[in-house]
Amino acid sequence: MRRFLQTSFGSALLGGLVVAAFGWVAIAVGWIHADSNGSTVTVAEPLSAPVDTSEAGNGANRVNQIYRRDGQGVAFISSQLKPKESSGLSPFGESEGGGVATGSGILIDTEGHVLTNNHVVEGAEKVEVKLGSSDKTYTAEVVGADPATDVALLEVEAPADSLHPLVLGDSSSVEVGEPVVAIGNPFGLDRTVTAGIVSAIQRQIQAPNGFSISHVIQTDAAINPGNSGGPLIESEGKVIGINSQIQTGGSGDGNVGIGFAVPINTAREVVQQLEAHGEIKHAYLGISGGSITPDLAKALKLPEEQGVLVNEVVKGGPADEAGIKGGDTSATIEGASFRLGGDVITEVDGKKISGMEDVINAVNSAAPGDKMELTVDRDGKPQTITVTLGVRPASAEEVPSR
């Protein structure tokens, strides 16, 4: 029961909050409309090649190979931040009181485009970048950013012989147990390399704007403040993720072997949207709810043992306009209040779902304007409702209350 009622914003991270895989999702499912400065950019195919593995069978140090090949494509980022009010969220490198934030970045082409985390440069008056082992500092322009995926794209004007772009891999093919390497600038210690494995895949974490990021890669490679925006690299030297958050134990603020990287496929989609439209739009459903477990179904006499119990429907949102029904009866279980009587979602586009994570992933994979078929159980009777997805608000705080 506690697992069902667990808030998805309750697990604090130094670099954000982990969204619970099960339990209440206290947000309307959907992302953000993030405006860029209107610029478009063409990201060229990276010219660098994967790591040469011919020596691997002869006992060569693979981590050293990756570091020697990819280290020159990792950026050290320094942001002069404007003072701002505390938001309650404190991603890596972000200073609520202004000052200087430091992070890492990934050079992705020979045009000087650098990927990093949005929270590394958000609110910055000036952004400066160093590339690889060089001490030369370049002023960077923020081409565009997306707080919903915590991705930002920078551009620097640097000589061609200073640009050594990394190869972007395919994060959808990542498997648990694969060796990985992280390169970055933890605590300002530039050009630091750490190694580990992929600990888990398909995690969800909370973005700085309060919504959730899907398909996140978990790793035990040491990641600390300052690693934000740097590459998580697989054994062939290709980037599979952008190191973004860590989970810490107790009152500590350092690595405990649980780090999270935004998948590079997600970052690639952000860049493609910037190139095509100059802005980022994410799909929006407009519900809050919780995952159903067999124990919960038995306790509440629900008609299904898995799926999503809709708690609330955002007034005027896509789900509301389609006729999805939220709870109408308040209840308290073990001191926690919630609402009963809402629809039970059992399928999305004809596929059975196990919980809220499946609904979030489906919405994250869609685009505004797409139609989504939800199979729901209402008062013991199944029915299919078609929802036209909308555009996600800029932050979870902007979601209208019922």
N, C-alpha and C positions, 0 to 999 in steps of 0.2 A: 504493500500500500504506500509506504514511504517512497518507494521507487517511482510509483506513478505520479505522486504529488511533488516530486523533486523539481525545483525550478531549473530551467535551462540556463539561467543567468547566475546560478549559485556557486559555481566552481571557479574561484578566482585564479587568474593567471597573472604573472608579472606582465606579460604582453597582451592581456585581454582575458576573456572568460571562455572556458570550454562549454560548448552547448551539450547538454546531456543527450546521450543517444536515446534514452527513454525518459518518459515523464512529461510534465507540462512543458509546452513550448509557449512561453508567455509573450509571444509576438505574433503579429499577423504574418503568415508565411509569405515571404517575398523579399525582394531586394530593394535597391536604391536607384533613383535617377541621379546620376552624378554628372554635372556639367564640366566640360573642359574649357579651355580658353578659345575653343573654336578652331584650333589648328588641326591639321591632318598630317599624318606621317606615313611614309612607306618604309617598312622595316625589311631590309634586304636579308636574304638568306645568309646566315653566318658562314664565314669562309674557313674557319678553323676546322680541323679534322678531329675525329675521335682519338682517344689515346691509343698509341701503338701497343698492342698486346703481344707482340712477337716474343718479348723477353719474359713474359709472365711465367712460362713453364721453366725458366731457368732461375727462378727464385728472385726475380726483380721485385722491388718494392712498389706495388701498385699505387699506394697512397702517394708516394714520392713522384711517380709518373704523372698522376693526375695533377698534383700540385705544380709541378714544373710546366705542364702543358696549359693548365687552366688558370693558374694564379695571376697571370698578367691581364686576364679579362675580368677580374674582380675589382670593384671600386670601393674606395673609402669615401663616405659621404658625411659632410658636416653641414648642419642646418642652423641658421640663426633664426630662433623662434620668437614670435611675438608673445608677450604675456597674455594669458587667457584664464578664464574661470575653470576650476576643476570640473571635469565631466564625470568623474567616478570611474572612468576607464583609463588605464595607464599603460599603453603599449610600450614595447621596447623603445628606448631612445627619446621618448617624448617628455618634455619638461613643461609641467603645468604653469610654472612661473616664468616662462621665457628662457633666455639663455641659449646654450648650444646643445643640439641633439646630434648624436653620431650614429651612423649605421653603415650598412654595406650595400652594394649594388652589383648588377650583372650586365656587362657590356654585351649587347646582342647583335650588333652589326657594325659595319665599317663607316656608318654615317654618324656614329657617336651617340646612339641611343642606349640608355641604361635603364634597366628594370630595377625597382626597389619596392619597399613597402610604402603605402600611403602614409602610415603613421610616422615614418622617418622624416618626411618633408611637409606634412600638413601644418599649415600656419606659419611656414617659414618666410621670412623677409628676403633671405638670400640662401642659396644652396651652392656649396662648393664640392668638387669631386677630385680625388686623386685616383689614377689608374695603375693597377698592378704595383710594381715595386718603385715606381717613379714618385718623387716628392713634388712634382709639378702640380700646381693647383689650377683647376679650371672652374669658372663660374658656369653653373648648369641652369638650363631653363626647364621648368616643369611643363611638359607638353600636355599632359592630362593625368587625371587620377580618378580612382574609383574606391571610395571608402567601403563599399559593400564587399569587395574582395580583398581589400587592403593592398591594392596594387597601384603603383605610380610609374609613369614613364618620363624620364628625363632626357635631355639632349645636351651634349657638350661639344664644343668646337676644339678638337685636338688634332695634332698632326697624324697623318696616316700611319706612320711607323709606331705610334703609341696605341693604336687601336687593334686589339687582339680579341675579337668576339668569341664567346663561347657557343657551343652547339646546344640547341634546345632539343631535349628528348621528348618522349611520349609518356606522360605520367599515368596514362590509363593502363599501361603494360607493367607497372611496378608490382612486385610481389613481396610479401612479407619474408624477411630473412636476407634480402639482397644487401650486399655491402654498399655503403654510401660514405661520401666525404663532404664535409662542410668547410667552406673557406670564408673568412670574414674578419671582422675587427672587434672582437669581444672586449668590452671595457676599454676601448681605444687601442688595444694591442693589435696593430694592423698586420695583415698577412698571416693570420693564424689559421692552421689547418687542424681539424679533428676528424675522427673516423668512427663509424659504427655500422649499424644495420637499419633497415626499415623495420620498425617494431610493429606497425599496424598500418592499415590503409582504410579508406572510407570513413575517416573520422569527421566530426563537425566541430568547428570552433566559432567563437563569436567575433565578428568584425568590429572595428572601433565604432561603427554607427549603430550597433545593437542588433543587427541581423546575423544570420549564420552563413558560414562558408562551408560548402560541401566538398567531399572527395579529398579531404586533407590527409597528408602523409605524416605519420608519426615516426620519429626516429630517436635512437638513444645516442647519436653523435652529439657531443657536447656543444650546446648552443646557449649563449648568454647575451645579456644586453650589449648591443653593438653588432651582433650577428644579423640583426633584422635587415632584410632586403638582400642578403647574400645567397649564393647558390647552394642547394643540396644536389650533389653530383653522384651519378651511378658509376658502376665500375668501368664503363667504356668512356667515361669523361663527359657525358652529356648531362645537362641540367634537367632535373626532374621536378624541382620545387624551389620556392622562395622561402627561406627560413623566416618565420614570422612570430612565433609565440613559444613560450615554455610554460610548463606547469611546475610549481615549486611546492615543497613540503613545509608545513609549519610557517614560521616567520622568515624563512630564508628567501633570498632573492636570486639565487644562482641555480645552475644546472643540477638536476637530480635524475637525468636520464630520460626525461619526457619532453621532447621538443616537437613542434609542429611546423610543417611547410605547406604553403599554398601551392597546389599543383600547377606545374608550368603550363598545362593545357588551359587552365583557367586564365592565367596571365596572357597567353597567346590570344584568347578570345577578346580580352580587354583591348589589346593592341589593335586587333582587327576592327573592333567597333570604333575605336578612335580614328583609324584610317578611313573607314567608310562613312562615318556619321559625325565625327568630332565630339561625340558624347557617348555616355554609357547608359543603357536602359536595362533594367532587370524585371522579370515577370513577378507578378503579385497576385496572390490568391485571397488573402484577407480573412484568415481564421486563427484562432488559438485553440489548442486542444492537447490531448495527451494520449500516449500509447496505451493500448489495452493489453493486459496480461491475463492468463487463465484465472489467477487468483482474484484479480480485480473484477473480471467478468462474473465470477461466482458471487463475490461480495455485493456487487451492485445489480445482480440479476440482468446482466447485459445479454443481448442476443448473440454476440460474437465473442470468441476468445482471443482474437487478435484484430488489429485495425487501429483506428483513431476515433476517440470520442470527442466530438466537437464541443468545446467549452463555450466560446463566444465567436460571433461573426461580426466583423467590422462593419459598422453601419455605412451603407452606400458603397461598400467595396464589391469586387467581382463576385465573391461567394454569396454575398447578401442579395445582389441583383439576380443571381441565378436561382435563388430560393433555398440555399443551404440553411439549415436550422441549427441555432445554438441552444445551449441549455436554458431552461426556464425555471428551474427549481434549485434554490441554494441548499447546500449541504455542507456539513462539517465532519470530517473524519480525522481523528487523532490531532485535533487542533487546527487543521488546515481547511479553508473554505474553498469551494468550487461549485460549479453548476451542473446539474443533471438534466436529462431530457433531450439533449441535442442529438443530431444525426450521428450514426456510427459509420465512418467511411471504411469500406472493406476492399475496394479496388480503385486503381487509377488507370484510366485508359485500358481497361480490361485485364489488368494485372493485379493479382492479390497483393496486398501490402501487409507488413507485419507491425508497422507502427509509424509514428510521426516522422521519423527520419526518412522513410520512403516517400512520404508526401513532400517533404522539403526538397529532397533530391530531384523529384519529378518537376517541381516548380523551378528549381534552379537550372534545370536543363532546358527549360522552355523559354519562349520570348513573349514580350507583351503582344497581345492580340491573338495568341494561340488559343485554340479551344481544347479544354481538358474535360474528359468524361469521368465523373466521380460516381461510383456505385455506392449507395448508402443504404443502411437499414434504418427505417423510421417506423417506430411502433411495431416492430416485428415484420415489416413488409419491405422487401428490397426494391429500389428504384434507381434509375440512372439519371443524373443531372449533368448537363453540359454547362461548363463555366468558361467564359471568355476572360482570359487573364489580363490584368491591368498592368500599369507601371508602378513600380515600388516607390514608396515615399523615400525621402532623403535619409531618414533615420527612424528607428523604432519609436522614438519619442514623438514623432509626428503622426503616428497611427491614431486615428480617431477612437475615442472611447465609445462604448455602446450606449 
